[in-house]
Amino acid sequence: MSAPLVVIQNISKAFAVGKETSLALDDISAQIPKGEIVGLVGPDGAGKTTLIRLIAGLLMPTKGTITVNGFDTIKDATAIHEIIGYMPQKFGLYEDLTVLQNLNLYADLRAVIGKERQETFKKLLSFTNLSHFTDRLAGALSGGMKQKLGLACALIRTPTLLLLDEPSVGVDPISRRELWKMVQDLLVDGISVVWSTAYLDEAEKCQTVLLLNEGKLLYHGTALNATKRVQGRTFMITNITGNKRQVLKNALCQKNVIDGVIQGSDIRIVTKDASQTALDLQALNAGTAEMKPTSPRFEDAFIDILGGGPGGVSLLAELMPKVPREKTQETVIEAHDLTKRFGSFTAANKITFTVKAGEIFGLLGPNGAGKSTTFKMLCGLLKPTQGDAFVNGFNLQKAPGDARETIGYMAQKFSLYGNLSVWQNLQFFSGAYNLIGEARTAAVEKMLEIFDLNQFINESADTLPLGFKQRLALSCAVMHHPRVLFLDEPTSGVDPITRREFWNHINGLVSKGVTVMVTTHFMDEAEYCDRIGLVYQSKLITIDTPDQLKEMAKTKNNPTPTLEDAFIHLIEQYDVANGK
C-alpha cells in the first residue's frame, strides 16, 4: 500500500471573534490517499474551507501538523504551492478579463511560458470546451462555464493535488455532470483531488469521505460503509391520498422518524430503528398509503450521523395568517407570451404558464436558459419586451406597486446589503414593505427568533456563514406576510440540514395558502414542486409534475430515472428534435 499523499495530525484552528476565540477545527486527524477523489462534506460552518486552506498552506494551524507529499505546510509552504491546484469557493477569477486573459494571468503566476503555455492552453480549452469563448468576459459566462474556467486556471501547471472548494455550487445538472467527469478524468494523469461539496450524491461517488461538523471529524471512510449504518431503516410512503406536505410534517413529528423528504407524490423517511411497526401510518392522515423499504443512500447516513434532521414544524408558518378560503382556487401568477430581448439576444421567448394559489411551481433549466429573466419579469424587476405578467390579478406593467405589495422575493444573489448588520437589513426591508410602529418591531423580533439570528444581530451580512445569509434573506422576503413568494435558487450551496429547514418553512407557508415559485439546480429539492416548467434556450419546453417528467425519461437501460436523469433526457431529446 502506497504512502498517503496528505497526512493530517491533531489539527486545530482557532480564530479570534471579538475578544473571544472560536475553534473552526478541533483536533482532526486523517489521511488522504494518492490517486483518489476524496469528498469533504458537512454543514455550513463545519470547517471544510478552513481545512482546505490549511492543506494548501494558506493558513497556519493553531495546533498539529499537515504534510502534503512529504512537505510540511508550515515549513515548506512554497514547495506545496508548487504542487497543488486550488479552486476557491468564491469565484477566484477576474470577471472584467476575458477567458484568455484569465488563463494568461494564471500562466504568468505559474511561470508557464513559451511553447509550454501554448500547448497547455490548447489542452485546457479543449478539455473544458471553452475554445469558442476565449474572447468572452469571465463575468458574462454561465455558472457552469465559470466553474470550468476556474478549473482550467487551477490546472495551468499540472498539480499533484487539486483542491476544489464547492466547485459545483450554482451549476445546473448538465454542467455538474460534465464537471464531475472532467475531474474523474484527471485521475488517469495521477492527480489526486479533494472535493468539498454540499451535494451528497457527489460525495457518494468519492472513494473516501470526510464528514465534518462544528470543527470535528465525525466520519472518515467510504460512502458505502457509512450507508450501511442506515440499512433497513429507509422507507418510501406511497399511494398517499391525503395532503403530502401535511403527511410529511406528521411523519417528522413521530419519535421514530429522524428524517423525511418529499419525492414527487411519495415521501422518503429514515427511522431510528428498522421496525416498520414503530411508524403509525394512521396518525399521518395519509389515507390508503403504504410503506415499503427502499435502498439507503449516503444522504440518509449523513443525516443520521449528524443526529437527524430539523423536524417538521415551521414557526414561520405558524406565524403566517391563512389565505382566505375564497382566494385558494384563484390563478395567482400568469405569464402570457413573456419575451425579453437584450439587443439581438432573446433571453426569454414567449413564456406562457399559470400558477394556482397554494401551489409550488418550479422553474428549472440549465445556466443561461432564461429562468432568472422570467423570474424578474414576473416580479416587476424587468420590463418585458412583449407579453404580460400578472400577480394576484395585478398587471405588473400597469399596477406594479399593487402587485409588489403581495410579493416576497429572494434573489439568486443575496438580496441583502452586505455592509449593513443583520438588524439593519431587517429594519430596512420592513420599512420597504411598509411595516411601521409596533408591527415593524414585532416582525423584526419574530424573524430574529425564528431564524436564530440574534447571535449575529450586530454582524454585517457579508460576514455571515452561508446558511445564515440565506436565513436572513428569506426572513427579509417573508416578514410582511406575502401571498406570493418568489425564490430564485434559495438554497444554492447550503447543506442538506439547512435545505430541509428551508423546505419545512416553504411547505408550511404553502399549507397556509401561500403560492411559491422557485428556481433550483438541486433536483432532489425540485421533487417538492407540484409542477415543474423546464426552460431551455429561452423557451418553456415542457410543464408537468415531477413524477410525470421522470416517466418521460424511462428507458430500458434506466427504468427508474431520477429527476436529474429526466432533466438531462428532456433537454437532449429537445436538441435531437431540433436538429442540434
PyMOL commands that set and color helices and strands:
alter all, ss='L'
color gray80, all
select helices_A, chain A and resi 48-55+77-83+99-109+114-127+131-133+138-140+143-154+173-189+200-203+223-230+244-252+276-278+282-284+298-305+315-319+325-327+371-378+400-404+422-432+437-450+454-456+461-463+466-478+496-511+523-526+546-552+563-577
alter helices_A, ss='H'
color red, helices_A
select strands_A, chain A and resi 6-17+20-32+37-41+63-68+71-72+84-87+161-165+192-196+208-213+216-221+234-238+257-263+266-271+290-293+331-342+345-356+360-364+386-391+394-395+407-410+484-488+515-519+531-536+539-544
alter strands_A, ss='S'
color yellow, strands_A
deselect
rebuild
show_as cartoon
